[in-house]
Amino acid sequence: MGALLWLLIPLTVGLTAGIWAWGTGRRTAGPPDRGTFDDLDRYQRMRTVLGNH
């Protein structure tokens, strides 16, 4: 019986996560990110600044 209780933990967590995702509207992926190059530029600047220290 103890082993069955351990199986209930991941089942409960999975169901809770599914209900949360459904409730927050994360049913499908969002539109593609259009600011990819802006993100890349920001990442490169961050790497440059952190690389100098």
Steps between C-alpha positions, in 0.01 A plus 500: 500500500790736571629466143160596362502815711835599344341463157225740601751783553612533133144441385372780725780734391431428133128557534556820694741630236255411225215679673722804562609511135141470382384764742765753400431454131823327400327252273705578190836654435510873439588669174864490392729759650562782252774670704760227462776731376425751775536220754827391338639854514401532865665165576820602323514828694445314826779255416735787418426681825530187712814389318680822597471432873 
